[in-house]
Amino acid sequence: MKEAYLYSKLDDGSVICDTCCRHCPIKKGNTGFCRMYKNIDGTLFSTSYGIVSSYAMDPIEKKPVYHYHPATQIFSIGGYGCNFHCDGCQNYTIACVDEAEHSDNYEPEDIIKLASQWGSEGIAFTYNEPTVNFEFNYDVAKLAREKGLFTVFVTNGFMLPSALKMISPYLDVFRVDIKGFSEDAYSRIANIKRYGYILQNAIAAKKTYGMHVEVVTNITPDINDNANDLIALSEWIAASLGKDTPWHVTRFFPRYLMSGNKMTSLNKIKQTVDIGHGSGLKYVYAGNLDDPYASDTRCPECGNILISRNGYNTRIVGYEDGVCKQCHAEVDIK
């Protein structure tokens, strides 16, 4: 365990967690919504510090991140817990738990050593929501920056602005889920309503802190697939984050408490891709599809294939030194 970095003490021994936007008030002996923070005698502790649910070398495209160090492998780590507990969670066995499953405890130095031993140029905080393991991930990210490793934060974006500001000097990529564009959609998917924090954090990550930002929206039938909302979301991405921002539109598959729901139709995914392009977005990708062309990166000027992707087999074929080989247009791929 480690004392939390961001919390406030109250006179009655309660505390308020200042890490995520739930801002949980926590009485002595209790935990917050994510179950990863506990009030012990008036002090808030991260109970998951150094507890890793899994680690692996993954293609960076699996995050998914398509426009930052494409075709590279990245050392990926995850912990336990989440501040959403979505009914359709794909990783519910580690995210929707009451406590971190104790195993070998790691120090930040251990993670850096493993990443280096495995030949990775970066570290991704993924698999569960990294915000609820903030202290450990902050310490790892800070050390990674010192050692010259880049970092990817795969997040639902529901952290307090103060937490984002604190960790921002040590993050390179902010891969954020925007699960819908209405309070109703967020309430039904993630059991929250104040999704405006997520939009504000995405803007801050891009424009204030200079991170590379990519957006994922999992299209869930009858919940967040309203055409008007998807148009509004894609227009917001174009206006607020920039037309070069990759938007990954992924197909929902029934899992966890939504195992009885229907999966997203291929036609709906294709319609959403068209919506994104119609809003001016240059790079819209269809995910969770058995389509060898849905994930290719094409030059927005001439249509030349810049990056070919078949599953996680990625090849850089059509650009060099930041420009398209065919028409020499500049492309925003780092």
C-alpha positions in Angstrom: 0.0 0.0 0.0 1.0 3.6 -0.5 -0.6 6.8 0.8 -2.6 8.4 -2.0 -1.1 11.4 -3.7 -4.4 13.3 -4.2 -7.0 13.5 -1.4 -8.4 15.8 1.3 -8.9 15.1 5.0 -12.1 16.1 6.8 -12.5 16.8 10.5 -14.5 13.7 11.3 -11.7 11.4 9.9 -13.4 11.0 6.5 -11.4 11.8 3.4 -12.3 12.9 -0.1 -10.5 11.2 -3.0 -9.2 13.8 -5.4 -8.0 11.4 -8.2 -11.1 10.8 -10.3 -14.2 12.7 -11.0 -16.4 10.6 -8.7 -14.7 12.6 -5.9 -15.6 9.8 -3.5 -16.2 10.8 0.2 -14.7 7.8 2.1 -15.3 7.1 5.8 -12.8 5.4 8.0 -12.5 1.7 7.1 -14.3 2.1 3.8 -13.2 2.2 0.2 -14.2 4.4 -2.7 -16.3 3.3 -5.7 -13.2 1.8 -7.5 -12.3 -0.3 -4.4 -8.7 0.6 -4.9 -8.5 3.4 -2.3 -9.2 2.8 1.4 -9.4 5.2 4.3 -7.3 3.7 7.1 -7.6 5.8 10.3 -8.1 9.0 8.4 -5.4 8.5 5.8 -6.2 7.5 2.2 -4.2 4.6 0.8 -3.8 3.1 -2.6 -4.3 -0.6 -1.8 -3.2 -1.7 -5.3 0.2 -0.1 -5.4 2.7 -2.4 -7.2 0.0 -5.1 -7.8 0.1 -6.0 -11.5 -2.7 -8.1 -13.0 -0.7 -8.8 -16.2 2.1 -7.6 -18.4 3.0 -8.4 -22.0 4.6 -7.1 -25.1 1.8 -5.9 -27.4 1.6 -4.3 -30.8 0.9 -0.6 -30.1 -2.0 -1.0 -32.6 -3.7 -3.2 -30.0 -4.3 -0.2 -27.6 -5.4 0.9 -30.3 -2.9 3.6 -31.2 -2.3 4.0 -34.9 -0.4 7.3 -35.4 2.3 7.1 -32.8 5.3 4.8 -33.3 3.3 2.5 -35.7 4.4 -1.1 -36.2 6.2 -1.2 -32.8 5.8 -3.4 -29.8 5.2 -1.8 -26.4 5.5 -3.2 -22.9 2.0 -3.1 -21.5 0.9 -3.4 -17.9 -2.4 -3.4 -16.1 -3.6 -3.5 -12.5 -7.0 -4.0 -11.0 -10.2 -1.9 -10.6 -12.1 0.8 -12.5 -14.1 3.9 -11.7 -16.8 2.9 -14.2 -17.8 -0.8 -14.0 -19.5 -0.8 -17.4 -22.1 -3.5 -17.8 -20.5 -4.6 -21.1 -16.9 -4.5 -19.8 -14.5 -6.7 -21.8 -12.0 -7.0 -19.0 -14.4 -7.4 -16.1 -12.3 -10.1 -14.4 -9.7 -7.5 -13.5 -11.7 -4.2 -13.7 -14.9 -5.1 -11.8 -13.4 -6.5 -8.6 -13.7 -5.7 -4.9 -10.0 -5.6 -4.3 -6.7 -6.1 -6.1 -5.7 -9.8 -6.3 -2.4 -10.0 -4.4 0.5 -11.5 -6.2 4.1 -10.5 -6.4 4.5 -6.8 -5.7 6.5 -4.7 -8.1 8.4 -1.6 -7.7 8.5 1.0 -10.5 12.1 0.1 -11.2 11.0 -3.5 -11.8 8.7 -2.4 -14.6 11.3 -0.2 -16.3 13.8 -3.2 -16.1 11.3 -5.6 -17.7 10.5 -3.1 -20.4 14.2 -2.7 -21.2 14.9 -6.4 -21.0 12.1 -7.1 -23.5 13.4 -4.4 -25.9 10.5 -2.0 -25.6 10.8 1.7 -26.4 7.8 2.5 -24.3 5.2 1.5 -21.7 1.5 1.4 -22.0 -0.8 1.6 -19.0 -3.7 -0.5 -20.1 -6.0 -3.5 -19.5 -7.8 -1.8 -16.6 -8.4 1.9 -16.0 -5.0 3.3 -15.1 -6.4 6.2 -13.1 -7.4 4.0 -10.2 -3.8 2.8 -9.8 -2.6 6.4 -10.1 0.2 6.4 -7.6 2.0 3.3 -9.1 1.4 4.4 -12.7 2.6 7.9 -11.9 5.8 6.6 -10.4 6.4 4.3 -13.3 5.7 7.0 -15.9 8.0 9.4 -14.2 10.8 6.9 -14.1 10.1 5.9 -17.7 10.6 9.6 -18.8 13.9 9.6 -17.0 15.0 6.5 -18.9 13.9 7.7 -22.3 10.8 5.5 -22.7 7.6 6.9 -24.1 4.3 6.3 -22.4 0.7 5.5 -23.4 -2.3 6.1 -21.1 -5.2 3.9 -22.2 -8.0 5.6 -20.3 -11.7 6.4 -19.9 -10.6 10.0 -19.3 -12.7 10.4 -16.1 -9.9 11.8 -13.9 -9.9 15.1 -12.1 -8.1 17.9 -14.1 -5.6 18.1 -11.2 -4.6 14.5 -11.6 -4.2 14.9 -15.3 -2.0 18.0 -14.7 0.1 16.1 -12.2 0.9 13.1 -14.5 0.9 15.1 -17.8 4.7 15.8 -17.8 5.3 12.0 -18.0 2.7 11.0 -20.6 3.2 11.0 -24.4 -0.1 9.5 -25.6 -3.6 9.9 -24.3 -5.7 7.2 -25.8 -9.2 8.0 -24.5 -12.5 6.3 -24.8 -15.4 8.6 -25.5 -18.3 6.2 -25.0 -21.1 8.4 -26.2 -22.2 11.9 -26.6 -25.1 12.2 -24.1 -25.8 11.8 -20.4 -28.2 9.0 -21.2 -25.6 7.0 -23.1 -22.9 7.4 -20.4 -25.5 6.6 -17.7 -26.4 3.4 -19.4 -22.9 2.3 -20.4 -20.7 3.5 -17.5 -23.1 4.5 -14.7 -22.0 8.2 -14.8 -23.6 11.3 -16.2 -20.9 14.1 -16.0 -19.1 13.1 -19.1 -18.1 16.7 -19.8 -14.9 16.1 -17.7 -13.8 13.5 -20.2 -14.1 16.0 -23.1 -12.3 18.7 -21.1 -9.5 16.3 -20.3 -9.1 15.2 -23.9 -8.8 18.8 -25.0 -6.3 19.6 -22.2 -4.2 16.5 -23.0 -3.9 17.7 -26.6 -3.8 21.4 -26.4 -2.4 22.2 -22.9 0.0 19.3 -22.4 0.9 18.5 -26.0 0.1 14.8 -25.9 -0.8 12.7 -28.9 -4.5 11.9 -28.6 -6.6 9.2 -30.2 -10.3 8.5 -29.5 -12.2 5.2 -29.4 -15.9 4.8 -29.4 -17.4 1.4 -29.0 -20.7 1.5 -30.9 -23.3 -0.3 -28.7 -26.7 -1.0 -30.3 -29.7 1.1 -29.0 -27.5 2.9 -26.4 -24.9 5.1 -28.1 -25.6 4.5 -31.8 -28.0 7.4 -32.4 -26.9 9.0 -35.7 -27.4 12.6 -34.4 -25.2 11.9 -31.4 -22.5 10.3 -33.5 -22.6 13.3 -35.9 -22.3 15.6 -32.9 -19.4 13.6 -31.5 -17.4 13.4 -34.7 -17.9 17.1 -35.3 -16.7 17.8 -31.7 -13.6 15.7 -32.3 -12.9 17.6 -35.5 -13.4 21.0 -33.9 -11.9 20.5 -30.5 -9.1 18.0 -31.1 -8.4 18.5 -34.8 -9.3 16.8 -38.0 -6.0 14.8 -37.9 -7.2 13.1 -34.7 -7.7 9.3 -35.3 -11.2 8.1 -34.4 -11.5 4.4 -33.8 -15.1 3.2 -34.2 -15.3 -0.3 -32.8 -17.9 -3.1 -32.9 -19.6 -4.1 -29.7 -19.5 -7.8 -28.7 -21.8 -8.9 -25.9 -19.9 -9.5 -22.6 -20.4 -9.6 -18.8 -23.8 -8.1 -17.8 -24.7 -7.3 -21.4 -24.1 -10.9 -22.7 -27.7 -11.0 -23.9 -27.4 -7.8 -26.0 -26.9 -7.9 -29.7 -23.6 -7.1 -31.4 -23.2 -4.1 -33.6 -24.1 -4.6 -37.2 -21.4 -4.2 -39.9 -23.7 -1.7 -41.6 -23.8 0.5 -38.5 -20.0 0.6 -38.2 -19.7 1.5 -41.9 -22.3 4.3 -41.5 -20.4 5.6 -38.5 -17.1 5.7 -40.5 -18.9 7.7 -43.1 -20.2 10.0 -40.5 -16.7 10.7 -39.3 -15.4 11.4 -42.8 -18.4 13.6 -43.4 -17.5 15.7 -40.3 -14.1 16.3 -41.8 -12.1 13.7 -39.9 -9.1 12.5 -42.0 -8.6 9.2 -40.2 -11.5 7.1 -39.1 -10.9 3.4 -38.4 -13.3 0.5 -38.1 -12.3 -1.9 -35.3 -13.2 -5.4 -34.2 -14.0 -6.3 -37.8 -12.7 -9.1 -40.0 -11.8 -6.7 -42.8 -8.2 -6.4 -43.9 -8.8 -2.9 -45.2 -10.8 -1.3 -42.4 -7.6 -0.3 -40.4 -5.4 0.9 -43.2 -4.1 4.4 -42.9 -4.6 6.3 -46.2 -3.3 9.7 -47.3 -6.2 12.1 -46.9 -5.1 13.9 -50.1 -4.5 11.2 -52.7 -5.8 8.0 -51.0 -2.4 6.2 -51.1 -2.0 3.5 -48.4 0.4 4.9 -45.9 0.2 2.0 -43.4 -1.2 -1.4 -44.2 -2.8 -3.4 -41.3 -4.1 -6.9 -41.4 -5.0 -7.8 -37.8 -1.9 -6.8 -35.9 0.4 -7.3 -38.8 1.4 -3.7 -39.6 3.6 -2.5 -42.4 4.6 1.1 -43.2 4.4 1.2 -47.0 3.5 4.7 -48.3 5.0 7.4 -46.2 8.5 8.5 -45.2 9.9 11.4 -43.2 6.4 12.6 -42.5 5.1 12.8 -46.1 3.1 10.6 -48.4 5.5 9.0 -50.9 2.9 9.4 -53.7 1.7 13.0 -53.5 4.2 14.4 -50.9 1.4 15.7 -48.6 2.3 16.0 -44.9 0.9 13.3 -42.7 0.4 13.6 -38.9 2.1 10.3 -37.8 4.7 10.5 -35.1 
